[in-house]
Structure formats: structure tokens, C-alpha cells
Amino acid sequence: MQLTADYHTHTVYSHGKGTVADNAIRAKQLGLKEIGITDHGFSHLAFSMKRKEIPSLVRDCRAAETLTGIKVLVGLENNIRGISGLCDFTEKDFEHFDLFLAGIHVCIKFDRFRDKKLGVRSMLRSKMHMKPSASLVKYTTLAYVNAVKKNPIDVITHLNFRCFADAVEVAKCCRDYGTYLEISAKKSHLSDDELVKVAQTGVRFVVNSDAHEIGRVGDTKRAEEQILRTGIPLSQIDNIEGRTPKFRFAEYKERM
């Protein structure tokens, strides 16, 4: 399996170890055509990128693109902030960015107090291997679904990592709205059985490294091993074998 592009990498703009240029140079060395710079969204309480840093990020991405000759996409890994589907981006942010990733994280500023169940409560149940309540699964599923319906999200990152949703229902929504699901090479987030059931919905995938270190850019070993075990069709993955995805966010911005 030959990776064409890695759309989920972090830099010193959040809590990655390398610069934008470092990540882009590594991607070039690996023969990738594109790389996404997708630091943590503004509502992350520990490792967020700051809005005041957007102009600097854009300059760094454009400079790295000139330096390497590969496409360097200005992105953000938005936080899904509650059942409403609220994400970090506002429409005022759209003009500065090329790539819209979104996922559920623990240490963020949630939309409402009750939305905190998506964070600490879910993480604790996950770490203690406790079965989630039906109400928690429903709540988390709606948070994902509403985020996809209300925002032009390109990729949902590490679905169900330290949280609990009906992955099949989320996948169906992503399929219907043109949002990709990430198969993460960093985080074990879907079991083999879950991934098979998700793939059967017809949703499209991208494989990403979620690299926080330069040496992990383009490293998809964990994901490749799971794909081989489960027999997920490679034709369902749109950032390998020379293919690049048709992203929803870019199309949305063209219509604005």
C-alpha cells in the first residue's frame, strides 16, 4: 500500500515536535504528493493553536510548499464541542484554511456543561474498559452526526478514540455528506469487527499518521496492518496508490 498524502500531522503550533517545513520535507522524502498541517483546534485547553497564529501558519505552509514542491494544505483538527455539532471553525476562519478535520478530544472548552460527558466521562470509561450506557452512545453519536451535517468537514479523525458512538451510524452520515473517515495509524480507535462493519456502509476512507514527531510523518504501519487483517478494499481508501481525495471543504468554499 503506497501512501499518496498524509492529511493529519501536528507541528509546534500545537504540541508536535517539528515545524511545518520539517513535516513537509519529510513528506517529500517519502514521495508523498500532499501533506496536511492540522494542529489542534482553538478550543483545546492544553494544546491549541491560537487564532492570532493563523497568518504565521499560512505563511509557513506556503513557504514549505515552495521549498518542497509538494502541496502543503493549511488545516486544523477541529474539536467537536458538543451534541450541537459545534466545531472550532467559524465561517470567518474558512478563507485561511484548505483542510477541515474534526474529532472528539478530552481537554477542550465544550459548548455546554452537559457536553463534558463527551470528554472526561467517556475517557474514564474507556480507560477502565467499562461498557458505556446507551444514553452516552446516543449522545456521542449525535455529536458526530450533527458536526458532519452542520459543517463541511473533510475528515472525521480517530472515530471513537476514548469515546463511544455508534460507528456505523456515523459512517452512514459521513457517506451521505461526503466526509471521509480516518483510519488512524497512531490511535487504536475501531476494533477489526467495527472497521469491517463501517466499511460495509460504503463510506470512503483516508489513512493518516496523526504524526506528532517528524519521523512519524507518513508512517501508516498500524493502519496498514489492520487493513490487511480485515480485508478492507484498498479501492475504498482515497489517499493511496496515487489517488487524492475529493474534499468537501474546498467544494463548499467554491460555492460561498
Steps between C-alpha positions, in 0.01 A plus 500: 500500500663823381394818681433800275436760767493534878222736605542493879828631641582727793773760545631739762185705444333256743699219660686348210880490506580627151440812298277522194811484283629194688178309436486604135862403437438158656192454281705591193769248597233229519369585155167640616313742274319690776514558874248654738617716789218449749578622848249484784202734488453823690285356781760248617592606854848348500636484145305742283616706212410867550299702251764775512745244355296438183693749280830347609371148432385597152838658420683192627285264293544703182875524557524123562308437180746714304795331671388142439288519186222296661155626597493620862143544622421747777274303730368465853385203705183658633351384827139382493377702794162347577180334392414808293787415264683823576862502380784748539474657156270792430432608144743788554776243536420318176689731266831420670474121494510221242415198715229440762561205734289440811507260792404458864764579761500511878649826621301762312255783558171325437195678365287431810565354841315178418726447199788425735376141504663472157835567666600389848210258562556325170876489546473347847255233382730422209811471717321284756349283223151575628202451272341835410134566568260505207435868567871585479534314169196684362632836621844446347354373174287813469802721565685339209196496271404861569858611443504334158157633405567858610861543389688428173735257674752323280608228745376365834814409693549186714128423538422365850845552646427534875132555427202290401277545196312273265778487241273363228251786538782754491641330190163513323478871568854557373418298188188706431669839553833427331717499812787253525571276797859476615672169563756622749850359512559652843191415704316169529148634468288239321521126555542275198133402514392863524717601206353224284144609583588864437655414162185313400306830510697616196662793680830621353822491702829679527799353685693751711798493733379756758872573529619706795866436416685554173597135471137388513382708203374253242533205740183297451625159615234444769220593259641284221515199731133544596396547138677177403344309791150615422514490122370854458504569123789728408271654239301651790802699622557822307851611602699199383629357171528846340145607588407822679159563657228731377460708812173655609642818654657623175176447311308684771733799483463516122124545546530771766 
